[in-house]
Amino acid sequence: MNNNGCQDATEMPVSEEISVTLFECSAGAPAGGTPVATTTTINGEYEFGAFSPNPGGMVCLEPAKEYYVVFDIPNGDGESLEN
């Protein structure tokens, strides 16, 4: 893996679940917010909202509020996601 954020032809897909947590922004900043919902993904696809197919992703989002997501990747900096 070359840590460029793209899966290249020679790289294996992620084979571990990754937690994705949705937060409500605090004072308009994408940090220090309140957690709203958490789900997991193994293929990079996730959705938060009233019709989310993801476990834990069904939540009523308010259009006037701003949100951000945090990915909990279970490996340390610079480590491959493969075992």
DAPETA-V698262 format. One record per pair of residues at least 4 apart in sequence whose C-alpha atoms are under 7 Angstrom apart, sorted by sequence separation. I is the first residue (numbers start at 1). GAP is how many residues later the second one is. D is the distance in Angstrom with one decimal. If there is no record, write none. Layout:
# DAPETA-V698262
[[I GAP D] [I GAP D]]
This chain:
# DAPETA-V698262
[[7 4 6.0] [25 4 5.4] [26 4 6.8] [41 4 6.2] [48 4 5.5] [75 4 6.1] [25 5 5.2] [26 5 6.6] [41 5 6.2] [47 5 5.4] [52 5 5.5] [25 6 6.5] [26 6 6.0] [52 6 5.1] [75 6 6.4] [26 7 4.6] [47 7 6.5] [51 7 6.1] [25 8 4.8] [46 8 6.6] [49 8 6.4] [50 8 5.0] [24 9 5.2] [48 9 4.6] [49 9 5.1] [50 9 5.2] [1 10 6.3] [23 10 5.6] [24 10 5.3] [47 10 6.3] [48 10 6.0] [49 10 4.9] [50 10 5.3] [23 11 5.3] [24 11 6.5] [48 11 6.4] [49 11 5.7] [23 12 4.3] [24 12 6.5] [49 12 6.2] [22 13 5.9] [23 13 5.3] [21 14 6.8] [22 14 5.5] [22 15 5.3] [39 15 6.3] [21 16 5.8] [22 16 6.2] [39 16 5.8] [21 17 4.2] [39 17 5.0] [20 18 5.6] [21 18 6.5] [38 18 5.6] [39 18 5.6] [19 19 6.9] [20 19 5.4] [37 19 6.3] [38 19 6.3] [19 20 5.8] [20 20 5.7] [37 20 6.1] [19 21 4.4] [18 22 5.4] [19 22 6.6] [17 23 6.1] [18 23 5.3] [17 24 5.4] [18 24 6.1] [17 25 4.6] [16 26 5.9] [15 27 6.5] [14 28 6.7] [14 29 6.9] [28 38 7.0] [30 38 6.0] [25 41 5.6] [24 42 6.1] [25 42 5.2] [24 43 4.4] [25 43 6.6] [23 44 5.5] [24 44 6.5] [22 45 6.8] [23 45 5.4] [22 46 5.8] [23 46 6.0] [22 47 4.5] [21 48 5.5] [22 48 6.7] [20 49 6.5] [21 49 5.3] [20 50 5.7] [21 50 6.6] [20 51 4.7] [19 52 5.8] [20 52 6.4] [18 53 6.8] [19 53 5.1] [18 54 6.0] [18 55 5.7] [14 67 6.5] [1 79 6.6]]
